[in-house]
Amino acid sequence: MAQQFTQPADKACTIKVIYCTRIRYQLGYDAGPYSVCNNMLGVLSEPCARVMEAFQAF
């Protein structure tokens, strides 16, 4: 999980994924971050999808 995201888009997506993950736990979502983030923030560009996969364990 110690990956370095060098592209600005990757960094922005990482922030959004963390934000979505927090929302997911606060609101008690059981769905994965893909559906939650797609519905709430629409972050599923290709770079975001790669970052999302890195956060699937959360």
N, C-alpha and C positions, 0 to 999 in steps of 0.2 A: 504493500500500500504506500510505499515511500516513493511513488513516482513523481517526477518533476514535470509539470505541464508548462511548456515553454510558450505556446501560442496564447495570446490574450484571450481568444475565444475560450480556450480550455480553462483558463483561470476564472473567467466569468461564469462558465458553466459549473465549475467546481463549487463556487460560492452559491449558485442557485440550487445545486444538488443538496448541499449542506442545509440550506434554508428549507428546501422541500422536505428533507428528512426530519428536521425539527418539527415542521408543521404536521407531518404524518404522525409522529409520536404524540404531539400535543392534542391532536384531534382524534387519535385512536384509530387511524386508518390501518386496515390490514392489507390493503392493496400494496403492490410494490411501488417503488419510487417512479417507475416509468409512467404508470397511469396517473398517479397523483400529480406529478410535475407537469405532465402533458396537459392535464385538465386545468391546473391552477396557473401555470406560468408559460406553458407552451415552449419548453426549452429543448425539445427533441430535434435539434439539428444534428448532423452527423458527428461533429466534435462532442456535442453534449451526450449523445448516445454512448460514446466511448467512456466518457467520464461517469455516466450513470452506472455502467457495468462495474466500474471500480468501486462504486458505493453500494452495490447490491447486498453486500454482507451486513449493512446497517439495518 
